[in-house]
């Protein structure tokens, strides 16, 4: 199991918080609520096995990615 702890910044209130990422399931698209403002944080996780990297994109629920 690939577990990694990452510090993210809430796109709504700016609060820094630590989250645990489980990369064993491959690429993921999920939501977690901010511990301070309770707004949903959208996260996209990409596992790049070839380069042994985990990439994480964080945005607000109301933002659109192209």
C-alpha positions as CSV (number, residue, x, y, z in Angstrom):
1,X,0.0,0.0,0.0
2,X,1.3,3.4,-1.0
3,X,0.5,5.9,1.8
4,X,1.7,9.4,1.7
5,X,1.0,12.4,4.0
6,X,0.6,15.7,2.2
7,X,-0.1,19.2,3.4
8,X,-2.7,21.1,1.3
9,X,-4.2,24.5,1.4
10,X,-8.0,24.9,1.4
11,X,-9.0,26.8,-1.8
12,X,-11.9,28.4,0.2
13,X,-10.3,29.7,3.4
14,X,-6.6,29.2,3.0
15,X,-6.2,26.9,6.0
16,X,-3.3,24.4,5.7
17,X,-4.2,20.8,6.7
18,X,-2.5,17.5,6.4
19,X,-4.2,14.7,4.5
20,X,-3.2,11.1,4.0
21,X,-3.2,9.8,0.4
22,X,-3.6,6.1,-0.5
23,X,-2.2,5.7,-4.0
24,X,-2.6,1.9,-4.0
25,X,-5.9,2.3,-6.0
26,X,-4.3,4.2,-8.8
27,X,-5.7,7.5,-10.2
28,X,-8.5,8.9,-8.1
29,X,-11.0,11.8,-8.0
30,X,-12.4,12.5,-4.6
31,X,-13.7,15.2,-2.2
32,X,-12.8,16.0,1.4
33,X,-14.3,18.7,3.6
34,X,-12.1,21.4,5.1
35,X,-11.6,21.0,8.8
36,X,-12.1,24.7,9.4
37,X,-14.7,26.1,7.0
38,X,-16.3,22.8,6.1
39,X,-16.5,23.5,2.4
40,X,-15.8,20.6,0.0
41,X,-12.3,20.4,-1.4
42,X,-12.0,18.6,-4.8
43,X,-8.8,16.5,-5.2
44,X,-7.5,14.6,-8.2
45,X,-4.7,12.1,-7.6
46,X,-2.5,10.7,-10.4
47,X,-0.1,7.9,-9.8
48,X,2.9,8.0,-12.3
49,X,4.4,4.5,-11.8
50,X,7.0,5.0,-14.5
51,X,8.6,8.0,-12.7
52,X,7.6,6.8,-9.2
53,X,5.6,10.1,-8.5
54,X,2.3,10.9,-7.1
55,X,0.7,14.1,-8.4
56,X,-2.2,15.9,-6.5
57,X,-4.4,18.7,-7.8
58,X,-6.5,20.6,-5.3
59,X,-9.4,23.0,-6.2
60,X,-12.7,24.2,-4.9
61,X,-15.8,22.3,-5.7
62,X,-17.1,25.3,-7.7
63,X,-14.0,25.6,-9.9
64,X,-13.9,23.9,-13.3
65,X,-10.7,22.3,-14.7
66,X,-10.1,22.1,-18.4
